[in-house]
Amino acid sequence: MSHLEQFFRYLESEKNASVNTINSYKLDITQFCKIVMEDENFDNWSVIDKHTARLFLVKLYDLKVSKSSTLRKVSAMRSLFRFLVREEVVGSNPFIGLSLPKKDKNLPEIMSVNAIDKLINAVPEYWEKAQELSKDKEFVHFAILRDQAIIEVIYSGGLRISEAINLNCEDIDLISGTAKVQGKGKKQRFCMLGKCASKALREYLGECKNRAINMRGKQPLFLNKFYKRITPRSIQRNLKNYLVSAGLPPDLSPHKLRHSFATHLLDAGADLRSVQELLGHENLSTTQIYTHVSAKKMQQTYRQAHPRAK
């Protein structure tokens, strides 16, 4: 077994890293092997030194890789060498102490409450038009209820798209209005299902019952037309259609609903630590970016309302 295979097994078994994280590490490390060592199957890690690590940064700069992507790739290499040091394959970690570009502090884009209402209302509007072209007209009603429930659940609980599609029926408790979510690093948390989300889920589950679909236990909650777990790509594609129907910017993504969830809670006076727990952030600093969004909105309101601010 190669050192890389051992590393990926370590990430999965000991670090409980998600499939997405492991795949990202594979891509980043493979890129290092290709552009620096010129060997996709490179595995002689003891020859890597500080000079080689810096060369990786230079190559990424020449390829015009963004700052955030560069930081992620260096983080992947640093994690790999941390593991190799532990296994006594190498003596030191050459990716520690590098002079790295500072990450741009871009404020997350959010949707207003009115925009989210428009988005949800656009779901049936889109399908009414699509129904004329659809060969499976019975599926249309199912798709409307499903996608409205998905949007409501993501916004109500501040879920990542991967967390929403990985929900199983046993994870939902409509009586208490909560859902058990498996987040990054396979860490579990509970998210809230508000009145609108619970109502949308009941209507969707009622339609599943009418179709005699078993919606219990480990059965996936959100299904495609073949009654298998829906994919992130399907949700993203459908969302683009709904955004166009609603007259909203088509570049908005499901993750913007998560950003909106956090910002709307803070705007309404929610405690930052509580929002951190609801989002499943390990560090409070990750959550604090939303306070800047709220502050920006507050400044806008101040400039518009205060007679001496103009």
Contacts in CASP RR format, 6 or more apart in sequence:
PFRMAT RR
TARGET T0000
AUTHOR 0000-0000-0000
METHOD contacts of the structure
MODEL  1
MSHLEQFFRYLESEKNASVNTINSYKLDITQFCKIVMEDENFDNWSVIDK
HTARLFLVKLYDLKVSKSSTLRKVSAMRSLFRFLVREEVVGSNPFIGLSL
PKKDKNLPEIMSVNAIDKLINAVPEYWEKAQELSKDKEFVHFAILRDQAI
IEVIYSGGLRISEAINLNCEDIDLISGTAKVQGKGKKQRFCMLGKCASKA
LREYLGECKNRAINMRGKQPLFLNKFYKRITPRSIQRNLKNYLVSAGLPP
DLSPHKLRHSFATHLLDAGADLRSVQELLGHENLSTTQIYTHVSAKKMQQ
TYRQAHPRAK
1 9 0 8 1.000
2 43 0 8 1.000
3 43 0 8 1.000
3 45 0 8 1.000
3 84 0 8 1.000
3 87 0 8 1.000
3 89 0 8 1.000
4 29 0 8 1.000
4 43 0 8 1.000
4 80 0 8 1.000
6 83 0 8 1.000
6 87 0 8 1.000
7 80 0 8 1.000
7 83 0 8 1.000
7 84 0 8 1.000
8 22 0 8 1.000
8 25 0 8 1.000
8 26 0 8 1.000
10 83 0 8 1.000
11 17 0 8 1.000
11 21 0 8 1.000
11 22 0 8 1.000
11 25 0 8 1.000
11 79 0 8 1.000
12 22 0 8 1.000
15 185 0 8 1.000
16 185 0 8 1.000
16 186 0 8 1.000
16 187 0 8 1.000
17 25 0 8 1.000
17 185 0 8 1.000
17 186 0 8 1.000
18 162 0 8 1.000
18 183 0 8 1.000
18 184 0 8 1.000
18 185 0 8 1.000
18 186 0 8 1.000
20 162 0 8 1.000
21 184 0 8 1.000
21 185 0 8 1.000
24 72 0 8 1.000
24 76 0 8 1.000
25 76 0 8 1.000
25 79 0 8 1.000
25 80 0 8 1.000
28 72 0 8 1.000
28 73 0 8 1.000
28 76 0 8 1.000
28 77 0 8 1.000
29 76 0 8 1.000
29 77 0 8 1.000
29 80 0 8 1.000
30 40 0 8 1.000
31 73 0 8 1.000
32 56 0 8 1.000
32 73 0 8 1.000
32 77 0 8 1.000
33 39 0 8 1.000
33 40 0 8 1.000
33 41 0 8 1.000
33 42 0 8 1.000
34 40 0 8 1.000
35 56 0 8 1.000
35 59 0 8 1.000
35 63 0 8 1.000
36 52 0 8 1.000
36 55 0 8 1.000
36 56 0 8 1.000
36 59 0 8 1.000
45 80 0 8 1.000
45 81 0 8 1.000
45 84 0 8 1.000
45 89 0 8 1.000
45 90 0 8 1.000
46 89 0 8 1.000
46 90 0 8 1.000
46 91 0 8 1.000
48 81 0 8 1.000
48 90 0 8 1.000
48 94 0 8 1.000
49 94 0 8 1.000
50 94 0 8 1.000
50 98 0 8 1.000
52 94 0 8 1.000
53 77 0 8 1.000
53 94 0 8 1.000
53 95 0 8 1.000
53 98 0 8 1.000
54 98 0 8 1.000
56 73 0 8 1.000
56 74 0 8 1.000
56 77 0 8 1.000
57 70 0 8 1.000
57 74 0 8 1.000
57 98 0 8 1.000
57 100 0 8 1.000
60 69 0 8 1.000
60 70 0 8 1.000
60 73 0 8 1.000
61 70 0 8 1.000
65 73 0 8 1.000
67 101 0 8 1.000
67 102 0 8 1.000
67 103 0 8 1.000
67 104 0 8 1.000
68 103 0 8 1.000
68 104 0 8 1.000
70 100 0 8 1.000
70 101 0 8 1.000
71 100 0 8 1.000
71 101 0 8 1.000
71 103 0 8 1.000
74 95 0 8 1.000
74 98 0 8 1.000
74 100 0 8 1.000
77 95 0 8 1.000
78 93 0 8 1.000
78 95 0 8 1.000
78 96 0 8 1.000
81 90 0 8 1.000
81 93 0 8 1.000
81 94 0 8 1.000
81 95 0 8 1.000
81 96 0 8 1.000
82 93 0 8 1.000
84 90 0 8 1.000
84 93 0 8 1.000
85 91 0 8 1.000
85 92 0 8 1.000
85 93 0 8 1.000
105 289 0 8 1.000
105 292 0 8 1.000
107 289 0 8 1.000
107 292 0 8 1.000
107 293 0 8 1.000
107 296 0 8 1.000
108 256 0 8 1.000
108 259 0 8 1.000
108 263 0 8 1.000
108 289 0 8 1.000
108 290 0 8 1.000
108 293 0 8 1.000
109 252 0 8 1.000
109 256 0 8 1.000
109 259 0 8 1.000
110 256 0 8 1.000
110 259 0 8 1.000
110 260 0 8 1.000
110 263 0 8 1.000
110 264 0 8 1.000
110 293 0 8 1.000
111 119 0 8 1.000
111 248 0 8 1.000
111 252 0 8 1.000
111 256 0 8 1.000
111 257 0 8 1.000
111 260 0 8 1.000
112 260 0 8 1.000
113 264 0 8 1.000
115 246 0 8 1.000
115 248 0 8 1.000
116 151 0 8 1.000
116 155 0 8 1.000
116 257 0 8 1.000
116 260 0 8 1.000
118 246 0 8 1.000
118 247 0 8 1.000
118 248 0 8 1.000
119 151 0 8 1.000
119 239 0 8 1.000
119 242 0 8 1.000
119 243 0 8 1.000
119 246 0 8 1.000
119 248 0 8 1.000
120 148 0 8 1.000
120 151 0 8 1.000
120 152 0 8 1.000
121 246 0 8 1.000
122 242 0 8 1.000
122 243 0 8 1.000
122 245 0 8 1.000
122 246 0 8 1.000
122 247 0 8 1.000
122 248 0 8 1.000
123 144 0 8 1.000
123 147 0 8 1.000
123 148 0 8 1.000
123 151 0 8 1.000
123 242 0 8 1.000
124 144 0 8 1.000
124 148 0 8 1.000
125 245 0 8 1.000
125 246 0 8 1.000
126 241 0 8 1.000
126 242 0 8 1.000
126 245 0 8 1.000
127 140 0 8 1.000
127 143 0 8 1.000
127 144 0 8 1.000
129 245 0 8 1.000
130 140 0 8 1.000
130 241 0 8 1.000
131 137 0 8 1.000
131 140 0 8 1.000
134 140 0 8 1.000
136 225 0 8 1.000
139 225 0 8 1.000
141 207 0 8 1.000
142 207 0 8 1.000
142 208 0 8 1.000
142 211 0 8 1.000
142 225 0 8 1.000
143 225 0 8 1.000
143 238 0 8 1.000
145 200 0 8 1.000
145 203 0 8 1.000
145 204 0 8 1.000
145 207 0 8 1.000
146 204 0 8 1.000
146 207 0 8 1.000
146 222 0 8 1.000
146 223 0 8 1.000
146 230 0 8 1.000
147 235 0 8 1.000
147 238 0 8 1.000
147 242 0 8 1.000
148 200 0 8 1.000
148 203 0 8 1.000
148 204 0 8 1.000
149 197 0 8 1.000
149 200 0 8 1.000
149 201 0 8 1.000
149 203 0 8 1.000
149 204 0 8 1.000
149 222 0 8 1.000
150 164 0 8 1.000
150 222 0 8 1.000
150 230 0 8 1.000
150 235 0 8 1.000
151 239 0 8 1.000
151 257 0 8 1.000
152 196 0 8 1.000
152 197 0 8 1.000
152 200 0 8 1.000
152 201 0 8 1.000
153 159 0 8 1.000
153 164 0 8 1.000
153 167 0 8 1.000
153 179 0 8 1.000
153 193 0 8 1.000
153 197 0 8 1.000
153 200 0 8 1.000
153 201 0 8 1.000
154 161 0 8 1.000
154 164 0 8 1.000
154 254 0 8 1.000
154 257 0 8 1.000
154 258 0 8 1.000
154 261 0 8 1.000
155 197 0 8 1.000
155 257 0 8 1.000
155 258 0 8 1.000
155 260 0 8 1.000
155 261 0 8 1.000
156 191 0 8 1.000
156 192 0 8 1.000
156 193 0 8 1.000
156 194 0 8 1.000
156 196 0 8 1.000
156 197 0 8 1.000
156 261 0 8 1.000
157 179 0 8 1.000
157 191 0 8 1.000
157 192 0 8 1.000
157 193 0 8 1.000
157 197 0 8 1.000
157 261 0 8 1.000
157 278 0 8 1.000
158 191 0 8 1.000
158 257 0 8 1.000
158 258 0 8 1.000
158 261 0 8 1.000
158 262 0 8 1.000
158 278 0 8 1.000
158 279 0 8 1.000
159 181 0 8 1.000
159 191 0 8 1.000
159 258 0 8 1.000
160 183 0 8 1.000
160 184 0 8 1.000
160 255 0 8 1.000
160 258 0 8 1.000
161 232 0 8 1.000
161 235 0 8 1.000
161 236 0 8 1.000
161 254 0 8 1.000
161 255 0 8 1.000
162 183 0 8 1.000
162 232 0 8 1.000
163 181 0 8 1.000
163 182 0 8 1.000
163 183 0 8 1.000
164 222 0 8 1.000
164 235 0 8 1.000
164 254 0 8 1.000
165 220 0 8 1.000
165 222 0 8 1.000
165 229 0 8 1.000
165 230 0 8 1.000
165 231 0 8 1.000
165 232 0 8 1.000
165 235 0 8 1.000
166 182 0 8 1.000
166 229 0 8 1.000
167 179 0 8 1.000
167 181 0 8 1.000
167 220 0 8 1.000
167 221 0 8 1.000
167 222 0 8 1.000
168 217 0 8 1.000
168 218 0 8 1.000
168 219 0 8 1.000
168 220 0 8 1.000
168 221 0 8 1.000
169 215 0 8 1.000
169 216 0 8 1.000
169 217 0 8 1.000
169 218 0 8 1.000
169 219 0 8 1.000
169 220 0 8 1.000
169 221 0 8 1.000
170 216 0 8 1.000
170 217 0 8 1.000
170 218 0 8 1.000
171 179 0 8 1.000
171 180 0 8 1.000
171 181 0 8 1.000
171 221 0 8 1.000
172 179 0 8 1.000
172 193 0 8 1.000
172 201 0 8 1.000
172 221 0 8 1.000
173 179 0 8 1.000
173 180 0 8 1.000
174 193 0 8 1.000
174 198 0 8 1.000
174 201 0 8 1.000
174 202 0 8 1.000
177 192 0 8 1.000
177 193 0 8 1.000
177 194 0 8 1.000
177 198 0 8 1.000
178 190 0 8 1.000
178 191 0 8 1.000
178 192 0 8 1.000
178 193 0 8 1.000
179 190 0 8 1.000
179 191 0 8 1.000
179 193 0 8 1.000
180 188 0 8 1.000
180 189 0 8 1.000
180 190 0 8 1.000
181 188 0 8 1.000
181 189 0 8 1.000
181 190 0 8 1.000
181 191 0 8 1.000
182 188 0 8 1.000
183 189 0 8 1.000
183 280 0 8 1.000
184 280 0 8 1.000
187 280 0 8 1.000
189 277 0 8 1.000
189 278 0 8 1.000
189 280 0 8 1.000
191 278 0 8 1.000
192 278 0 8 1.000
193 201 0 8 1.000
205 215 0 8 1.000
208 215 0 8 1.000
208 223 0 8 1.000
209 215 0 8 1.000
213 219 0 8 1.000
213 223 0 8 1.000
213 227 0 8 1.000
215 221 0 8 1.000
220 228 0 8 1.000
220 229 0 8 1.000
220 230 0 8 1.000
222 229 0 8 1.000
222 230 0 8 1.000
223 229 0 8 1.000
223 230 0 8 1.000
224 230 0 8 1.000
224 231 0 8 1.000
224 234 0 8 1.000
235 254 0 8 1.000
236 253 0 8 1.000
236 254 0 8 1.000
239 252 0 8 1.000
239 253 0 8 1.000
239 254 0 8 1.000
240 250 0 8 1.000
243 249 0 8 1.000
243 250 0 8 1.000
243 252 0 8 1.000
244 250 0 8 1.000
258 279 0 8 1.000
259 290 0 8 1.000
259 293 0 8 1.000
261 278 0 8 1.000
261 279 0 8 1.000
262 275 0 8 1.000
262 278 0 8 1.000
262 279 0 8 1.000
262 287 0 8 1.000
262 290 0 8 1.000
263 290 0 8 1.000
263 293 0 8 1.000
263 294 0 8 1.000
263 297 0 8 1.000
265 274 0 8 1.000
265 275 0 8 1.000
265 278 0 8 1.000
266 272 0 8 1.000
266 275 0 8 1.000
266 290 0 8 1.000
266 291 0 8 1.000
266 293 0 8 1.000
266 294 0 8 1.000
267 294 0 8 1.000
267 297 0 8 1.000
272 284 0 8 1.000
272 287 0 8 1.000
272 288 0 8 1.000
272 291 0 8 1.000
273 284 0 8 1.000
275 287 0 8 1.000
275 290 0 8 1.000
276 284 0 8 1.000
276 286 0 8 1.000
276 287 0 8 1.000
279 286 0 8 1.000
279 287 0 8 1.000
281 287 0 8 1.000
302 309 0 8 1.000
303 309 0 8 1.000
303 310 0 8 1.000
END
